[in-house]
Amino acid sequence: MAAIPLLILAARIIETSMETIRTIYITRGHADLASYIGIVKTGIWLLSTGLVLSNLLDYWSVLAYLAGYGIGTLIGIRIEDWISIGYVIVRIITPADPQPVTARLAELGYGMTRIEGSGSFTSTVTIIFMIVPRTELSRLLDVISREFPYLLYTIEDVRTIRDGAKIFHKDAKSRILGFFGL
């Protein structure tokens, strides 16, 4: 009898992890991949939900169903972070001379666009825009925090990018071909 709650827990962890990844793929424009994941995820959901509904008086089954949802969400987010599919826009804002920053980031292979502006607390600022593969984001943030801790930066997901656009001149590492997002 203890096998049913464990089966429900495992099924819900897998199903919810897949749902989390599927949702992220949808928001990043990978509809085909998201639909394939949805097919498998729905099959697992039907089985796990059927098991818990046929064992509603077994509070361990219900608890396993609920716990599987929470654990699966966390695992799905971790898997997506590991896969790092897609791109992000990184905006760096600096009131100081941007030359050391742009030189260092160009040396590491990051393409960027620079815009001069003014701020409310300083007369001039430079805004540096970069489109970065998510697989490179942690390396970029490590360099920024270690070598330029005074910089202000923001990060946003990119839904689509023109095919063949040259944004990063060094090869980004593939995480199993972007978990099939290629």
C-alpha positions as CSV (number, residue, x, y, z in Angstrom):
1,M,0.0,0.0,0.0
2,A,2.9,2.4,0.6
3,A,3.9,1.9,-3.0
4,I,1.0,3.9,-4.3
5,P,1.9,7.2,-2.5
6,L,5.5,6.8,-3.7
7,L,4.3,6.2,-7.2
8,I,2.0,9.2,-7.1
9,L,4.8,11.4,-5.7
10,A,7.3,10.3,-8.4
11,A,4.7,10.8,-11.1
12,R,3.7,14.3,-9.9
13,I,7.4,15.3,-9.6
14,I,8.0,14.3,-13.2
15,E,4.8,15.7,-14.5
16,T,5.1,19.0,-12.8
17,S,8.7,19.4,-13.8
18,M,7.7,18.8,-17.4
19,E,4.9,21.3,-17.1
20,T,7.3,23.9,-15.8
21,I,9.7,23.3,-18.6
22,R,6.8,23.3,-21.1
23,T,5.5,26.7,-19.9
24,I,9.0,28.2,-20.2
25,Y,9.4,26.8,-23.7
26,I,6.1,28.4,-24.7
27,T,7.2,31.8,-23.4
28,R,10.4,31.5,-25.3
29,G,8.8,30.6,-28.6
30,H,9.4,26.9,-28.8
31,A,5.8,25.8,-29.4
32,D,6.6,22.5,-31.2
33,L,8.9,21.3,-28.4
34,A,6.3,22.4,-25.8
35,S,3.6,20.5,-27.5
36,Y,5.6,17.2,-27.5
37,I,6.4,17.7,-23.8
38,G,2.7,18.4,-23.2
39,I,1.6,15.1,-24.7
40,V,3.9,13.1,-22.3
41,K,3.1,15.3,-19.3
42,T,-0.7,14.9,-19.8
43,G,-0.3,11.1,-19.9
44,I,1.5,11.1,-16.6
45,W,-1.0,13.6,-15.2
46,L,-3.9,11.3,-16.1
47,L,-2.2,8.4,-14.4
48,S,-1.2,10.2,-11.2
49,T,-4.6,12.0,-10.8
50,G,-6.4,8.7,-11.4
51,L,-4.4,7.1,-8.7
52,V,-5.0,9.8,-6.2
53,L,-8.7,10.0,-7.0
54,S,-9.1,6.3,-6.5
55,N,-7.3,6.6,-3.2
56,L,-8.8,9.8,-1.8
57,L,-9.3,8.4,1.6
58,D,-5.6,7.6,1.9
59,Y,-4.2,10.9,3.2
60,W,-0.6,9.7,2.2
61,S,-1.7,9.6,-1.4
62,V,-3.2,13.1,-1.3
63,L,-0.1,14.4,0.5
64,A,2.1,12.7,-2.1
65,Y,0.1,14.4,-4.8
66,L,0.5,17.8,-3.3
67,A,4.1,17.4,-2.4
68,G,4.9,16.2,-5.9
69,Y,3.5,19.4,-7.3
70,G,5.8,21.6,-5.1
71,I,8.9,19.5,-5.6
72,G,8.3,19.1,-9.3
73,T,8.0,22.9,-9.7
74,L,11.4,23.5,-8.1
75,I,13.0,20.7,-10.0
76,G,11.5,22.0,-13.3
77,I,13.0,25.4,-12.7
78,R,16.4,23.9,-11.9
79,I,16.3,21.8,-15.0
80,E,15.4,24.8,-17.1
81,D,18.3,26.8,-15.5
82,W,20.6,24.0,-16.4
83,I,19.4,23.8,-20.0
84,S,19.6,27.6,-20.4
85,I,17.6,27.7,-23.6
86,G,17.3,31.0,-25.5
87,Y,18.8,34.4,-25.0
88,V,18.6,37.4,-22.6
89,I,19.1,41.1,-23.0
90,V,21.5,42.5,-20.5
91,R,21.5,46.3,-20.0
92,I,24.5,47.7,-18.2
93,I,24.3,51.3,-17.0
94,T,27.5,53.0,-15.9
95,P,28.2,56.6,-14.9
96,A,31.9,55.9,-15.2
97,D,34.1,55.6,-18.3
98,P,32.7,52.6,-20.2
99,Q,35.9,51.7,-22.0
100,P,37.3,49.2,-19.5
101,V,33.9,47.4,-19.3
102,T,33.4,47.3,-23.1
103,A,37.0,46.2,-23.7
104,R,36.9,43.4,-21.2
105,L,33.5,42.1,-22.4
106,A,34.6,42.3,-26.0
107,E,37.7,40.3,-25.1
108,L,35.4,37.6,-23.7
109,G,33.4,37.5,-26.9
110,Y,30.3,39.5,-26.1
111,G,28.9,41.8,-28.7
112,M,27.4,45.0,-27.5
113,T,25.8,48.3,-28.4
114,R,26.6,51.5,-26.5
115,I,24.3,54.4,-26.0
116,E,25.2,57.7,-24.2
117,G,22.5,59.3,-22.0
118,S,22.0,61.3,-18.9
119,G,20.8,60.3,-15.5
120,S,19.0,62.1,-12.7
121,F,21.9,61.6,-10.3
122,T,24.8,62.0,-12.7
123,S,25.3,64.2,-15.8
124,T,26.2,61.4,-18.2
125,V,25.7,57.6,-18.2
126,T,26.5,54.9,-20.8
127,I,24.0,52.2,-21.4
128,I,25.5,49.0,-22.9
129,F,23.0,46.6,-24.5
130,M,24.0,42.9,-25.0
131,I,22.0,39.9,-26.3
132,V,23.6,36.9,-24.6
133,P,22.9,33.2,-24.8
134,R,21.5,32.1,-21.5
135,T,24.3,29.5,-21.3
136,E,26.7,32.5,-21.1
137,L,24.8,34.5,-18.5
138,S,26.3,33.1,-15.4
139,R,29.8,33.7,-16.8
140,L,28.9,37.3,-17.7
141,L,27.5,38.0,-14.3
142,D,30.5,36.5,-12.6
143,V,32.8,38.8,-14.5
144,I,30.6,41.9,-13.8
145,S,30.3,41.2,-10.1
146,R,34.0,40.4,-9.7
147,E,35.6,43.0,-11.9
148,F,33.0,45.8,-12.1
149,P,30.9,45.6,-8.9
150,Y,29.7,49.2,-9.2
151,L,27.7,48.5,-12.4
152,L,23.9,48.6,-12.5
153,Y,22.5,45.9,-14.8
154,T,19.1,44.5,-15.7
155,I,18.2,41.2,-17.5
156,E,15.2,40.3,-19.6
157,D,14.3,37.2,-21.6
158,V,14.2,37.4,-25.4
159,R,11.3,35.7,-27.0
160,T,12.6,35.8,-30.6
161,I,15.8,36.7,-32.3
162,R,16.4,37.0,-36.1
163,D,17.9,33.8,-37.5
164,G,21.5,34.1,-38.3
165,A,22.0,37.2,-36.2
166,K,25.6,37.5,-35.0
167,I,25.4,38.4,-31.3
168,F,28.1,36.4,-29.7
169,H,31.3,35.8,-31.6
170,K,32.5,32.8,-29.5
171,D,30.7,29.5,-29.6
172,A,28.2,29.1,-26.7
173,K,28.2,25.7,-25.1
174,S,25.3,23.5,-26.0
175,R,23.4,21.8,-23.2
176,I,22.3,18.7,-25.1
177,L,21.4,20.9,-28.1
178,G,19.4,23.3,-25.9
179,F,17.2,20.3,-24.7
180,F,16.2,19.8,-28.3
181,G,15.4,23.5,-28.8
182,L,18.6,23.4,-30.9
